Amino acid sequence: MEKMEAEVSTVLTKEHASKRKDQQIKRSKNVEHIVLGSIIPIILLIVWEILSRLEVFPAYMLPAPSVVLGTIVGLGQDGSLWGHIGITTYRVLAGFVLGTAVAVVLGSFVGFYQKAEQLFDPMIQAFRSIPSLAWVPLFILWMGIGEPSKITMIAVGVFFPVYLNIISGIIGVDRKLIEVGKINKLNSFQLVSRIILPASLPSFLTGLRSGLGLGWMFVVAAELMGASQGLGYLLVLGQNTLSPETILASIILFALIGKLTDWILKIIEARALHWQDRLVKS
């Protein structure tokens, strides 16, 4: 009995040590990814700072990174920075949820039924070709300059990549998998939940990341519609006051927050697709 308990204890200890080792390897890989991804931005910032100090670029056209950082710190100290970031993030996330919801419903319907594709897809593809700024006067006319018009504008940008990727994922499901499901007497609901949705999930998650990226692009056009707060408003303010440091501060904040939200979606994607046997694991 004691020998058996000792063997079990040894096995548990080895399993625990193996898990700790895997976690350490994963953490080291994450650190390595962060370090490698930071090399080029840091080099660019250093070169930019040096060239600005040497007055290669006129300060009124391209201020040094230290000046831009000082502008961001100043906005943080007077309390306006968090308001601008908060309202822009809210608009993007609200538009992202709305655009994704509509894309999932319509994309699933079009993907499953060929007649629906023939009916809806030509019109949707035509709408996709319309430039984002072309929607601005129409949404202002319909909904005014309040939050509904801005969120709808962002939702339009999010809709198209999510919609296209859902359809691509559903249509791209291997017919052999569906045949296997039918052989095993799965009903329509089971075919969708067990075969079609998991098989189309990678394409759907890619569409989410693309849609979120477009959401951050469309928010600039949305905040041109009479906004008095937000990162897009800072861009216009910097243009009107001839302050390139304010414009660059807004652009850098867009880049940082956009990257953060994409990183969160990438983590969700990696966990949702952990079952995939991929050549390179992200």
DRENDO-1510 file (C-alpha; in Angstrom, 1 decimal, always signed):
<recs>
REC; n; res; u; v; w
REC; 1; MET; +0.0; +0.0; +0.0 .
REC; 2; GLU; +2.8; +2.4; +1.0 .
REC; 3; LYS; +4.6; +1.5; -2.2 .
REC; 4; MET; +1.5; +2.3; -4.3 .
REC; 5; GLU; +1.1; +5.6; -2.6 .
REC; 6; ALA; +4.7; +6.5; -3.2 .
REC; 7; GLU; +4.3; +5.7; -6.9 .
REC; 8; VAL; +1.2; +7.8; -7.2 .
REC; 9; SER; +3.0; +10.7; -5.4 .
REC; 10; THR; +5.9; +10.3; -7.8 .
REC; 11; VAL; +3.6; +10.4; -10.8 .
REC; 12; LEU; +1.8; +13.5; -9.5 .
REC; 13; THR; +5.1; +15.3; -8.8 .
REC; 14; LYS; +6.3; +14.6; -12.3 .
REC; 15; GLU; +3.0; +15.8; -13.8 .
REC; 16; HIS; +3.2; +19.0; -11.7 .
REC; 17; ALA; +6.8; +19.6; -12.7 .
REC; 18; SER; +5.9; +19.0; -16.4 .
REC; 19; LYS; +3.1; +21.6; -16.1 .
REC; 20; ARG; +5.4; +24.1; -14.5 .
REC; 21; LYS; +8.0; +23.6; -17.2 .
REC; 22; ASP; +5.3; +24.1; -19.9 .
REC; 23; GLN; +4.2; +27.3; -18.3 .
REC; 24; GLN; +7.7; +28.6; -18.0 .
REC; 25; ILE; +8.3; +27.8; -21.7 .
REC; 26; LYS; +5.1; +29.6; -22.6 .
REC; 27; ARG; +6.0; +32.6; -20.6 .
REC; 28; SER; +9.5; +32.8; -22.1 .
REC; 29; LYS; +8.0; +32.6; -25.6 .
REC; 30; ASN; +5.6; +35.4; -24.8 .
REC; 31; VAL; +8.4; +37.6; -23.5 .
REC; 32; GLU; +10.4; +36.7; -26.6 .
REC; 33; HIS; +7.5; +37.8; -28.9 .
REC; 34; ILE; +7.1; +41.1; -27.0 .
REC; 35; VAL; +10.8; +41.8; -27.2 .
REC; 36; LEU; +11.1; +41.0; -30.9 .
REC; 37; GLY; +8.0; +43.0; -31.7 .
REC; 38; SER; +9.4; +46.0; -29.8 .
REC; 39; ILE; +12.7; +46.2; -31.6 .
REC; 40; ILE; +11.6; +48.0; -34.8 .
REC; 41; PRO; +9.3; +50.5; -33.1 .
REC; 42; ILE; +12.1; +51.4; -30.6 .
REC; 43; ILE; +14.7; +51.8; -33.4 .
REC; 44; LEU; +12.3; +54.0; -35.4 .
REC; 45; LEU; +11.6; +56.2; -32.3 .
REC; 46; ILE; +15.3; +56.6; -31.6 .
REC; 47; VAL; +16.0; +57.6; -35.2 .
REC; 48; TRP; +13.1; +59.9; -35.3 .
REC; 49; GLU; +14.2; +61.6; -32.0 .
REC; 50; ILE; +17.8; +62.0; -33.3 .
REC; 51; LEU; +16.7; +63.4; -36.6 .
REC; 52; SER; +14.4; +65.9; -34.9 .
REC; 53; ARG; +17.1; +67.0; -32.5 .
REC; 54; LEU; +19.4; +67.6; -35.5 .
REC; 55; GLU; +16.5; +69.6; -37.0 .
REC; 56; VAL; +16.4; +67.5; -40.1 .
REC; 57; PHE; +12.6; +67.7; -39.8 .
REC; 58; PRO; +11.1; +71.1; -39.0 .
REC; 59; ALA; +9.5; +71.1; -35.6 .
REC; 60; TYR; +6.3; +72.6; -36.9 .
REC; 61; MET; +5.9; +69.6; -39.3 .
REC; 62; LEU; +7.2; +66.7; -37.4 .
REC; 63; PRO; +7.9; +67.3; -33.7 .
REC; 64; ALA; +10.2; +64.9; -31.8 .
REC; 65; PRO; +8.7; +61.8; -30.0 .
REC; 66; SER; +9.6; +63.4; -26.6 .
REC; 67; VAL; +7.4; +66.4; -27.5 .
REC; 68; VAL; +4.6; +64.1; -28.5 .
REC; 69; LEU; +5.0; +62.1; -25.3 .
REC; 70; GLY; +4.9; +65.4; -23.4 .
REC; 71; THR; +1.6; +66.2; -25.1 .
REC; 72; ILE; +0.1; +62.9; -24.1 .
REC; 73; VAL; +1.3; +63.3; -20.5 .
REC; 74; GLY; -0.2; +66.8; -20.4 .
REC; 75; LEU; -3.6; +65.5; -21.6 .
REC; 76; GLY; -3.4; +62.9; -18.9 .
REC; 77; GLN; -2.6; +65.4; -16.2 .
REC; 78; ASP; -5.5; +67.7; -17.1 .
REC; 79; GLY; -7.8; +64.7; -17.1 .
REC; 80; SER; -9.0; +65.0; -20.7 .
REC; 81; LEU; -7.0; +62.1; -22.0 .
REC; 82; TRP; -9.1; +59.4; -20.3 .
REC; 83; GLY; -12.3; +61.0; -21.5 .
REC; 84; HIS; -11.1; +61.0; -25.1 .
REC; 85; ILE; -9.9; +57.4; -24.9 .
REC; 86; GLY; -13.0; +56.2; -23.1 .
REC; 87; ILE; -15.6; +57.6; -25.5 .
REC; 88; THR; -13.7; +56.5; -28.6 .
REC; 89; THR; -13.2; +52.9; -27.1 .
REC; 90; TYR; -16.9; +52.9; -26.3 .
REC; 91; ARG; -17.9; +53.9; -29.8 .
REC; 92; VAL; -15.7; +51.3; -31.4 .
REC; 93; LEU; -16.8; +48.4; -29.1 .
REC; 94; ALA; -20.5; +49.3; -29.5 .
REC; 95; GLY; -20.2; +49.5; -33.3 .
REC; 96; PHE; -18.2; +46.3; -33.2 .
REC; 97; VAL; -20.9; +44.4; -31.3 .
REC; 98; LEU; -23.7; +45.8; -33.5 .
REC; 99; GLY; -21.8; +45.1; -36.8 .
REC; 100; THR; -20.8; +41.6; -35.7 .
REC; 101; ALA; -24.3; +40.7; -34.6 .
REC; 102; VAL; -25.8; +41.7; -37.9 .
REC; 103; ALA; -23.0; +40.0; -39.9 .
REC; 104; VAL; -23.4; +36.7; -38.0 .
REC; 105; VAL; -27.1; +36.6; -38.6 .
REC; 106; LEU; -27.0; +37.6; -42.3 .
REC; 107; GLY; -23.7; +35.8; -43.1 .
REC; 108; SER; -25.0; +32.5; -41.6 .
REC; 109; PHE; -28.2; +32.7; -43.5 .
REC; 110; VAL; -26.4; +33.5; -46.8 .
REC; 111; GLY; -23.8; +30.9; -46.2 .
REC; 112; PHE; -26.2; +28.1; -45.5 .
REC; 113; TYR; -28.7; +28.8; -48.3 .
REC; 114; GLN; -27.6; +29.3; -51.9 .
REC; 115; LYS; -30.8; +31.1; -52.8 .
REC; 116; ALA; -30.2; +33.6; -50.0 .
REC; 117; GLU; -26.7; +34.2; -51.4 .
REC; 118; GLN; -28.1; +34.9; -54.9 .
REC; 119; LEU; -30.7; +37.3; -53.3 .
REC; 120; PHE; -28.6; +39.3; -50.9 .
REC; 121; ASP; -24.9; +39.0; -51.9 .
REC; 122; PRO; -24.9; +41.2; -55.0 .
REC; 123; MET; -26.5; +44.1; -53.1 .
REC; 124; ILE; -24.1; +43.7; -50.1 .
REC; 125; GLN; -21.0; +43.6; -52.4 .
REC; 126; ALA; -22.2; +46.8; -54.0 .
REC; 127; PHE; -22.6; +48.5; -50.6 .
REC; 128; ARG; -19.1; +47.3; -49.7 .
REC; 129; SER; -17.6; +49.4; -52.5 .
REC; 130; ILE; -19.0; +52.6; -51.0 .
REC; 131; PRO; -16.2; +54.8; -49.4 .
REC; 132; SER; -16.7; +55.2; -45.6 .
REC; 133; LEU; -16.9; +59.0; -45.8 .
REC; 134; ALA; -19.8; +58.8; -48.3 .
REC; 135; TRP; -22.0; +57.5; -45.4 .
REC; 136; VAL; -21.3; +60.6; -43.2 .
REC; 137; PRO; -23.7; +63.1; -44.7 .
REC; 138; LEU; -26.5; +60.4; -45.0 .
REC; 139; PHE; -26.1; +59.3; -41.4 .
REC; 140; ILE; -26.1; +62.9; -40.2 .
REC; 141; LEU; -29.3; +63.5; -42.1 .
REC; 142; TRP; -31.0; +60.4; -40.7 .
REC; 143; MET; -29.7; +60.3; -37.1 .
REC; 144; GLY; -28.2; +63.7; -36.4 .
REC; 145; ILE; -24.7; +64.1; -35.0 .
REC; 146; GLY; -25.3; +62.2; -31.8 .
REC; 147; GLU; -23.9; +58.8; -30.7 .
REC; 148; PRO; -26.3; +56.6; -32.9 .
REC; 149; SER; -24.9; +58.0; -36.1 .
REC; 150; LYS; -21.3; +57.4; -35.0 .
REC; 151; ILE; -21.9; +53.9; -33.7 .
REC; 152; THR; -23.8; +53.0; -36.9 .
REC; 153; MET; -21.0; +54.3; -39.0 .
REC; 154; ILE; -18.5; +52.0; -37.2 .
REC; 155; ALA; -20.9; +49.1; -37.4 .
REC; 156; VAL; -20.9; +49.5; -41.2 .
REC; 157; GLY; -17.1; +49.2; -41.3 .
REC; 158; VAL; -17.1; +46.1; -39.0 .
REC; 159; PHE; -20.0; +44.3; -40.8 .
REC; 160; PHE; -18.3; +43.6; -44.2 .
REC; 161; PRO; -15.1; +41.6; -43.2 .
REC; 162; VAL; -17.1; +39.6; -40.6 .
REC; 163; TYR; -19.8; +38.9; -43.1 .
REC; 164; LEU; -17.4; +37.8; -45.8 .
REC; 165; ASN; -15.4; +35.6; -43.5 .
REC; 166; ILE; -18.5; +33.8; -42.1 .
REC; 167; ILE; -19.7; +33.0; -45.5 .
REC; 168; SER; -16.2; +31.9; -46.6 .
REC; 169; GLY; -15.9; +29.7; -43.5 .
REC; 170; ILE; -19.3; +28.0; -44.0 .
REC; 171; ILE; -18.8; +27.4; -47.7 .
REC; 172; GLY; -15.3; +26.1; -47.1 .
REC; 173; VAL; -16.4; +23.3; -44.8 .
REC; 174; ASP; -15.3; +20.0; -46.2 .
REC; 175; ARG; -18.3; +18.1; -47.6 .
REC; 176; LYS; -16.7; +14.8; -46.4 .
REC; 177; LEU; -17.2; +15.9; -42.8 .
REC; 178; ILE; -20.9; +16.6; -43.5 .
REC; 179; GLU; -21.3; +13.3; -45.1 .
REC; 180; VAL; -19.7; +11.6; -42.1 .
REC; 181; GLY; -22.1; +13.4; -39.9 .
REC; 182; LYS; -25.1; +12.3; -41.9 .
REC; 183; ILE; -23.8; +8.7; -41.9 .
REC; 184; ASN; -23.8; +9.0; -38.1 .
REC; 185; LYS; -27.4; +10.1; -38.2 .
REC; 186; LEU; -26.8; +13.7; -37.0 .
REC; 187; ASN; -29.8; +16.0; -37.4 .
REC; 188; SER; -29.5; +19.5; -38.9 .
REC; 189; PHE; -28.9; +21.2; -35.5 .
REC; 190; GLN; -26.2; +18.7; -34.6 .
REC; 191; LEU; -24.5; +19.1; -38.0 .
REC; 192; VAL; -24.4; +22.8; -37.5 .
REC; 193; SER; -23.2; +22.8; -33.9 .
REC; 194; ARG; -20.8; +19.9; -34.1 .
REC; 195; ILE; -19.3; +20.1; -37.6 .
REC; 196; ILE; -20.1; +23.3; -39.5 .
REC; 197; LEU; -19.6; +25.9; -36.8 .
REC; 198; PRO; -16.3; +24.4; -35.4 .
REC; 199; ALA; -14.9; +24.0; -39.0 .
REC; 200; SER; -15.8; +27.6; -39.9 .
REC; 201; LEU; -14.6; +29.1; -36.5 .
REC; 202; PRO; -11.0; +30.0; -37.7 .
REC; 203; SER; -12.4; +32.0; -40.6 .
REC; 204; PHE; -14.9; +33.7; -38.3 .
REC; 205; LEU; -12.3; +34.7; -35.8 .
REC; 206; THR; -10.1; +36.1; -38.6 .
REC; 207; GLY; -13.1; +38.2; -39.7 .
REC; 208; LEU; -13.5; +39.5; -36.1 .
REC; 209; ARG; -9.9; +40.7; -36.0 .
REC; 210; SER; -10.3; +42.3; -39.5 .
REC; 211; GLY; -13.6; +43.9; -38.5 .
REC; 212; LEU; -12.2; +45.3; -35.3 .
REC; 213; GLY; -9.3; +46.8; -37.2 .
REC; 214; LEU; -11.7; +48.5; -39.6 .
REC; 215; GLY; -13.8; +49.7; -36.7 .
REC; 216; TRP; -10.8; +51.7; -35.4 .
REC; 217; MET; -10.4; +53.1; -38.9 .
REC; 218; PHE; -14.1; +54.0; -39.3 .
REC; 219; VAL; -14.2; +55.7; -35.9 .
REC; 220; VAL; -12.1; +58.6; -37.3 .
REC; 221; ALA; -14.7; +59.2; -40.0 .
REC; 222; ALA; -17.4; +58.8; -37.3 .
REC; 223; GLU; -15.9; +61.4; -35.0 .
REC; 224; LEU; -15.8; +63.9; -37.9 .
REC; 225; MET; -19.6; +64.1; -37.4 .
REC; 226; GLY; -19.7; +66.9; -34.9 .
REC; 227; ALA; -17.8; +65.1; -32.1 .
REC; 228; SER; -16.7; +67.2; -29.1 .
REC; 229; GLN; -14.7; +64.4; -27.5 .
REC; 230; GLY; -12.6; +61.4; -28.7 .
REC; 231; LEU; -9.3; +60.7; -30.3 .
REC; 232; GLY; -10.8; +61.6; -33.7 .
REC; 233; TYR; -11.8; +65.0; -32.3 .
REC; 234; LEU; -8.1; +65.4; -31.2 .
REC; 235; LEU; -7.0; +64.9; -34.8 .
REC; 236; VAL; -9.4; +67.7; -36.0 .
REC; 237; LEU; -8.4; +69.9; -33.0 .
REC; 238; GLY; -4.7; +69.5; -33.9 .
REC; 239; GLN; -5.4; +70.4; -37.5 .
REC; 240; ASN; -7.4; +73.5; -36.6 .
REC; 241; THR; -4.9; +74.7; -34.1 .
REC; 242; LEU; -1.8; +73.9; -36.2 .
REC; 243; SER; -0.5; +71.5; -33.5 .
REC; 244; PRO; +1.2; +68.5; -35.2 .
REC; 245; GLU; +2.1; +67.1; -31.7 .
REC; 246; THR; -1.6; +66.8; -30.9 .
REC; 247; ILE; -2.2; +65.0; -34.2 .
REC; 248; LEU; +0.7; +62.6; -33.7 .
REC; 249; ALA; -0.4; +62.0; -30.1 .
REC; 250; SER; -3.8; +61.0; -31.3 .
REC; 251; ILE; -2.4; +58.7; -34.0 .
REC; 252; ILE; -0.1; +57.0; -31.6 .
REC; 253; LEU; -2.9; +56.5; -29.1 .
REC; 254; PHE; -5.0; +55.0; -31.9 .
REC; 255; ALA; -2.1; +52.6; -32.7 .
REC; 256; LEU; -1.6; +51.5; -29.1 .
REC; 257; ILE; -5.2; +51.0; -28.2 .
REC; 258; GLY; -6.0; +49.3; -31.5 .
REC; 259; LYS; -3.0; +46.9; -31.0 .
REC; 260; LEU; -4.2; +46.2; -27.4 .
REC; 261; THR; -7.7; +45.2; -28.5 .
REC; 262; ASP; -6.3; +43.1; -31.4 .
REC; 263; TRP; -4.0; +41.4; -28.9 .
REC; 264; ILE; -7.0; +40.5; -26.7 .
REC; 265; LEU; -8.8; +39.0; -29.7 .
REC; 266; LYS; -5.7; +37.1; -30.7 .
REC; 267; ILE; -5.5; +35.5; -27.2 .
REC; 268; ILE; -9.2; +34.5; -27.6 .
REC; 269; GLU; -8.5; +33.1; -31.0 .
REC; 270; ALA; -5.5; +31.0; -29.8 .
REC; 271; ARG; -7.6; +29.6; -26.9 .
REC; 272; ALA; -10.6; +28.9; -29.1 .
REC; 273; LEU; -8.5; +27.1; -31.7 .
REC; 274; HIS; -6.1; +25.2; -29.4 .
REC; 275; TRP; -7.4; +22.0; -31.0 .
REC; 276; GLN; -5.9; +22.9; -34.3 .
REC; 277; ASP; -2.7; +21.1; -35.4 .
REC; 278; ARG; -1.0; +24.1; -37.0 .
REC; 279; LEU; +2.5; +24.4; -38.5 .
REC; 280; VAL; +3.2; +27.5; -36.3 .
REC; 281; LYS; +1.5; +28.1; -33.0 .
REC; 282; SER; +1.0; +31.8; -32.2 .
</recs>
